[in-house]
Amino acid sequence: MNHSITDKLIPLTYLSLDPLDRDWKTRLSETDEPFVFLTKNEEVVAYVYLDDLDKKQLTGPAFTTKDLEVHAVPISNVGEWKMEQPVSLPFIFQVLGEHITLIKNETDEWIGYVRREDALVELFRQDNPNLNLLKVMLSSIPMGVFVINEDTKIVNCNESGLKMIKSSYEEVINNKAGVIFNQEHINKVLDSGETMLNQIHITDDMGVLVDYSPILKDGKQVEGMIIIVQDLPMVEEMAMEIEYVKNLNTDLNAILATMYDEILVVNQNGELLRYSENFLADFWGVEDMNELLGKSLLEFEERGIFSPSVTRLVLEKKKKVSVVQQTPDGKNVLAVGNPVLNDDGEVHRIIIASRDITETTKLKTELRETKRLTKNYKEELDKLKNRDAYANKIIYCSNKMEKVMNRTRKLADFNSTVLILGESGVGKELIAKSIHREGNRADQPYLALNCGAITEDLLESELFGYTKGAFTGADSKGKIGYFEQANQGVLFLDEISEIPPRLQVKLLRVLQEKEVTPVGSTQSIPVDVQIIAATNRNLEKMVADGTFREDLFYRINVIPIQVPPLRERPEDVPLLAFHFIQQLNEKYNKKYHLSPEALNLLEVYDWPGNVRELQNLMERLVVTADDDVITADFVNQSLKFGETKQAKPVVTGILPLQEARDHLEEQLIMLAMKKYKTTTKAAAALGISQSAVSRKYQKIMKNKETIEL
């Protein structure tokens, strides 16, 4: 027999169950051997691994031989090794499956057992084809295996382990295991001889789950250890994600610290959660914003410290709100509140950006901020322009316009008649062009005709064409009408509500019969034209009034598209403004920019003339501006907030002239403040300076307080 295996040989320790040893519990509790072999009628039937049992339970009265048999392993499961015999592949798998292997001598008698680890070591020393297969199988184990000697050096490992720690065989072998794994865990296992399982080990290069198992000599002395490694890609990803979030948080804090505006984060109850370093101490009346953390900002409006509360308005409207807040001492703060909604559409957080607009902003800071905004908007515009083939004409970011554009895209595969509705200046013709460019008739003609711009006779000849000699002054060669010219393509009829009743009949026939009869001819010509009509009037009311044919209305109202006015989509205003400014800069080789305050002022304006008014205003500002930065004050000079025509006041009694003036002035200022909430807008509506409104309003309020007292 090989001396290396006999050195590891452990004698069998027997315990009889039948007949039962009287002191069997004592023997079990006092034995130092981990394995005890059970006999019945002097025949070995099973073995018990005592490390699986609690020795305190063994001595207890409740522990019986039946409990012992529950933990017993049948002896038939254990491999028997006779050293002179060749090793078979099933025997190798049997060795792998149990803790021990029984050793037989030449006379087929059991002379002891060896542990599985010692049996495998001996098997690997032998030259056997089956053992080569075993080595291949072990090397293909998905878990990483590292063998450590008593000097804590790595003496062997498999390929899976090297992949998990992202290293090579040359870098690992004969190097200290503590360089790769936890040195404290290694020392603890070597010192105590106890196994440590499920230890998470994370570094910059890997995330693994590690088991540290000691290699024991004679079951006591530690000769080294086996380190089993399992890959934890999820743990590694989580660690990297946590690090990313930390870095992102650091970046966001740095961004907030460098911003000129005051940034506040408020919860759904109006309570302050966070604030930026640049806070408006004078506005809040505190030296340290920590005093306001956890407190409701809604109370400030209730106490009259400022009005209105942007927090309250955002909670009520659940959308972005821009207001000018005013304090009793005349300080004005432009506040922009943006809601953060949860999955249920309720306000979860409010981000408030505020700026003191009563102080003069330094030109250098203003210009830097303006250029940054210009760059951001330009990048966003470029994205919008590249999003669709026609996006270089239609600029938007609002949900309302997104719904309109989605509807136009759905028309791409259809030739249905479309009716575009909307106020003057909203861009109805641009929508019509986009339908043509996106549709299946994009390669065919697109013609547009304004039905309200020409006379009835001329409109008839333009639409339907005429033959030679059809009327006095007609072209001798005749003329092809718009319907024939747009055959296979798209014909856009703008202001269709202005078509005279007589021509409404002819237009209805073309739509129904798909054929057109030129003026002066009796022969019909087949045409295939997609009609896109547009109007800014209420056609249903015109039908009720009898000025527009009902059958024609239903014929053109197949696919209605309502284009929202600009006042209903204020988020589009900054993009459109920058788009028009950019066009003018490129056209005239200029470098004009809109200040942030100017943009906010543009957003709160009603825009009765819609996009066309905004475009004209941008050209007016560029032509008349003296500086590259177009400020809010300069913009305000061209906007008319709340300009309405009202009847002149009627005087029914005689009173002193000055008293009448004071009384009328008080009424006007109170009405303006009630409607516009801020002195800035009230001043614009009354046509006087903001400081005058502020001073007079404060005087009125003080007089009222005195009267009440």
Secondary structure, DSSP 8 states (H G I E B T S, - for coil): --HHHHHT-B---EEEEETB-TTHHHHHHH---SEEEEEETTEEEEEEEGGGS-HHHHTSTT--HHHHHHT-EEGGGSEEEETTS---HHHHHHHHHSSEEEEE-TTS-EEEEEEHHHHHHHHHHS--HHHHHHHHHHHT-SSEEEEEETTSBEEEE-HHHHHHTT--HHHHTTSBGGGTS-HHHHHHHHHH---EEEEEEE-SS-EEEEEEEEEEETTTEEEEEEEEEEE-HHHHHHHHHHHHHHHHHHHHHHHHHH-SSEEEEEETTSBEEEE-SS--HHHHT-S-GGGGTTSBTHHHHHTTSSBS-HHHHHHHH-S-EEEEEE-TTS-EEEEEEEEEE-TTS-EEEEEEEEEETTS---HHHHHHHHHHHHHHHHHHHHHHHHHSTTTTT----SHHHHHHHHHHHHGGG----EEEE--TTS-HHHHHHHHHHHSTTTTS-EEEEETTSS-HHHHHHHHH-B-TTSSTT--TT-B--HHHHTTTSEEEEETGGGS-HHHHHHHHHHHHHSEE--BT----EE---EEEEEESS-HHHHHHHTSS-HHHHHHH-SEEEE---GGG-TTHHHHHHHHHHHHHHHHHT---EE-HHHHHHHHHS--TTHHHHHHHHHHHHHHH-SSSEE-HHHHHTT--TT----------S---HHHHHHHHHHHHHHHHHHHH-SHHHHHHHHTS-HHHHHHHHHHHHHHHHHHH-
